[in-house]
Amino acid sequence: MKRRTFIKTSAALSSLVLLPGCGGETASEAAGTAAVTPPLTRLRTAHIGVGVQGLEDLKAVASHDKVDVIALCDVDANNLERAHKLFPDAKVYKDYRVMLKEIGEGVDAVVVATPDHAHAPASMMAMEMGKNVYCQKPLTHHVTEARAMREIAEDKDLVTQMGIQVHSFYDYKLATMLIRSGIIGKVSSVSAWSPKNWGYDGPVPQGEDPVPDYLDWNLWLGTSAERPYKEGIYHPGNWRKLVDYGCGTLGDMGVHIFDTPYNALELDVPKTITTECRPPNGFGFPEKNVVTYEFPGTAYTTENFQWIWSDGEGAPVMHEDLKLPNGDALPDQGAMFVGEKGRLLLPHFQQLPRHIVNGEYVALDLASVPGAVEMGEPVRDYAAESPKHYHQFVDACLGTDEASAPFSYASRLTETILLGVIAGRFPGKKLHWDSEKAQFAEAEANALLDAPYRKF
Ligand SMILES: NC(=O)c1ccc[n+]([C@@H]2O[C@H](COP(=O)([O-])OP(=O)(O)OC[C@H]3O[C@@H](n4cnc5c(N)ncnc54)[C@H](O)[C@@H]3O)[C@@H](O)[C@H]2O)c1
């Protein structure tokens, strides 16, 4: 069990990522000197980004009866005010660097729900100060950041959790148990799909709009390059479509839908990645993508395992492996495991996995699946299921549970997803990934593993 017993001020921050400075002081200087902390009985939290998902995160974390919300931070004053109305005793900030410096030892955990490009800079600063971190998915915007997040969390022995709340939902846990019980034998491929489209093929916007008085555009851009503000293009939400801030549909939905196959099959990072999509324009992500990953075999897969992701209108392209019994329609989003002895369909979300053998559904025999009966009856209420993942993080910080999607896991899943995002810049080209060196064999792709941090 991960349990923070020490606040360390080691200078061991990964050399891969430079922290965003605040007034010339480093994060570790701001953290003060080393101190031994007694076991936590309550968890004091600070929240960075309280927009659409950040507000959900805030409410879910705070619904744990041992949480005290200490501070809220958002660069959008309207969103900050909305959250502040719910937690009027919390201190409010627009700059997370100022917040983390000021509240110092006054919080135990930080929740990050900014656009993707700010996940790592904010989380890394908090972790460098010894804070436990719940960070939204995908964990980071760049591969080097994902590796740096994993290193610092491990180095400082922090409790961490990525915001993939369905990871803790009944059906996903059941699917993991079913696959590991060998219900379909060794798995040779998984096809996963989402018809969502976080792509944009329009021109790079020209000119500049006045920045609304409630928004701090410089802080929103954060470590990303200077860019003029344009209304409705970036903030809120649409940043997902743009390479400088988001990770497209794969980063948005793939990280949820790939989570169960990734976890159940104990996959590590892939050997090769090929993305079929329109030619990249370097600004917006493609509207439709088919990404094929090849992984080394594991105990639960055949020697060569393939994962095929498709997104955008019309996804997935139908093929034999996806045909359902009785001519049933595929769920809108989901994953199909193909094994030696049958198939398992995992709809996204809140539907039971479906076992298919020789073109027929087979009833699930939960009594023969280790752990399944102990989970009790499926919960079909999102509002009741969703807080579990957050409460698990809180309990892990308090030393009474264990996080199930810590950064040691989330960083590898995120790295895998981000490799597919990078492959979208080289349509049709098979990229070869050397995990040990953290390099592609194709030199041109290596430039996209990282991006310089702007001083802001
Ligand atoms: N787990 C899920 O089911 C789920 C669902 C939706 C979104 N998300 C994730 O949540 C994150 C936020 O998504 P969203 O839909 O809420 O986006 P959003 O654009 O609606 O909200 C982002 C918020 O962060 C604020 N912000 C931006 N930069 C900031 C900074 N430097 N410091 C503090 N605040 C900052 C914005 O002002 C805004 O209020 C993303 O990573 C997204 O992938 C997860």
The ligand as an SDF file (V2000), in Angstrom:
LIG
                    3D

 44 48  0  0  0  0  0  0  0  0999 V2000
  -13.0550   11.3080  -16.4020 N   0  0  0  0  0  0  0  0  0  0  0  0
  -14.0030   11.7730  -17.1710 C   0  0  0  0  0  0  0  0  0  0  0  0
  -15.0620   11.1580  -17.3720 O   0  0  0  0  0  0  0  0  0  0  0  0
  -13.8180   13.1020  -17.8240 C   0  0  0  0  0  0  0  0  0  0  0  0
  -14.8920   13.7390  -18.4540 C   0  0  0  0  0  0  0  0  0  0  0  0
  -14.6660   14.9970  -19.0130 C   0  0  0  0  0  0  0  0  0  0  0  0
  -13.3910   15.5590  -18.9650 C   0  0  0  0  0  0  0  0  0  0  0  0
  -12.3680   14.9050  -18.3680 N   0  0  0  0  0  0  0  0  0  0  0  0
  -11.0190   15.4840  -18.2770 C   0  0  0  0  0  0  0  0  0  0  0  0
  -11.0940   16.5940  -17.3870 O   0  0  0  0  0  0  0  0  0  0  0  0
  -10.2080   17.6280  -17.8120 C   0  0  0  0  0  0  0  0  0  0  0  0
  -11.0150   18.9180  -17.9820 C   0  0  0  0  0  0  0  0  0  0  0  0
  -11.9980   18.7370  -18.9760 O   0  0  0  0  0  0  0  0  0  0  0  0
  -13.2870   19.6920  -19.0280 P   0  0  0  0  0  0  0  0  0  0  0  0
  -14.2290   19.0480  -19.9560 O   0  0  0  0  0  0  0  0  0  0  0  0
  -13.7110   20.0110  -17.6660 O   0  0  0  0  0  0  0  0  0  0  0  0
  -12.6480   20.9890  -19.7300 O   0  0  0  0  0  0  0  0  0  0  0  0
  -13.0980   22.5210  -19.5540 P   0  0  0  0  0  0  0  0  0  0  0  0
  -12.3870   23.2860  -20.5780 O   0  0  0  0  0  0  0  0  0  0  0  0
  -14.5770   22.5730  -19.4770 O   0  0  0  0  0  0  0  0  0  0  0  0
  -12.5770   22.8880  -18.0920 O   0  0  0  0  0  0  0  0  0  0  0  0
  -11.2270   23.0720  -17.7980 C   0  0  0  0  0  0  0  0  0  0  0  0
  -11.1570   24.0430  -16.6420 C   0  0  0  0  0  0  0  0  0  0  0  0
   -9.7820   24.2350  -16.2960 O   0  0  0  0  0  0  0  0  0  0  0  0
   -9.5550   25.6300  -16.1770 C   0  0  0  0  0  0  0  0  0  0  0  0
   -8.1360   25.8830  -16.3780 N   0  0  0  0  0  0  0  0  0  0  0  0
   -7.4440   25.9280  -17.5420 C   0  0  0  0  0  0  0  0  0  0  0  0
   -6.1450   26.1170  -17.2960 N   0  0  0  0  0  0  0  0  0  0  0  0
   -6.0190   26.2070  -15.9400 C   0  0  0  0  0  0  0  0  0  0  0  0
   -4.9260   26.4210  -15.0700 C   0  0  0  0  0  0  0  0  0  0  0  0
   -3.6810   26.5750  -15.5270 N   0  0  0  0  0  0  0  0  0  0  0  0
   -5.1600   26.4680  -13.7410 N   0  0  0  0  0  0  0  0  0  0  0  0
   -6.4190   26.3220  -13.2510 C   0  0  0  0  0  0  0  0  0  0  0  0
   -7.4900   26.1280  -14.0310 N   0  0  0  0  0  0  0  0  0  0  0  0
   -7.2940   26.0540  -15.3650 C   0  0  0  0  0  0  0  0  0  0  0  0
  -10.4720   26.2630  -17.1970 C   0  0  0  0  0  0  0  0  0  0  0  0
  -10.6920   27.6190  -16.9650 O   0  0  0  0  0  0  0  0  0  0  0  0
  -11.7250   25.4220  -17.0120 C   0  0  0  0  0  0  0  0  0  0  0  0
  -12.5180   25.9100  -15.9590 O   0  0  0  0  0  0  0  0  0  0  0  0
   -9.5760   17.1160  -19.0960 C   0  0  0  0  0  0  0  0  0  0  0  0
   -8.3500   16.5370  -18.8120 O   0  0  0  0  0  0  0  0  0  0  0  0
  -10.5220   16.0470  -19.5910 C   0  0  0  0  0  0  0  0  0  0  0  0
   -9.8850   15.0450  -20.3560 O   0  0  0  0  0  0  0  0  0  0  0  0
  -12.5700   13.6910  -17.7910 C   0  0  0  0  0  0  0  0  0  0  0  0
  1  2  1  0
  2  3  2  0
  2  4  1  0
  4  5  1  0
  4 44  2  0
  5  6  2  0
  6  7  1  0
  7  8  2  0
  8  9  1  0
  8 44  1  0
  9 10  1  0
  9 42  1  0
 10 11  1  0
 11 12  1  0
 11 40  1  0
 12 13  1  0
 13 14  1  0
 14 15  2  0
 14 16  1  0
 14 17  1  0
 17 18  1  0
 18 19  2  0
 18 20  1  0
 18 21  1  0
 21 22  1  0
 22 23  1  0
 23 24  1  0
 23 38  1  0
 24 25  1  0
 25 26  1  0
 25 36  1  0
 26 27  1  0
 26 35  1  0
 27 28  2  0
 28 29  1  0
 29 30  1  0
 29 35  2  0
 30 31  1  0
 30 32  2  0
 32 33  1  0
 33 34  2  0
 34 35  1  0
 36 37  1  0
 36 38  1  0
 38 39  1  0
 40 41  1  0
 40 42  1  0
 42 43  1  0
M  CHG  2   8   1  16  -1
M  END
$$$$
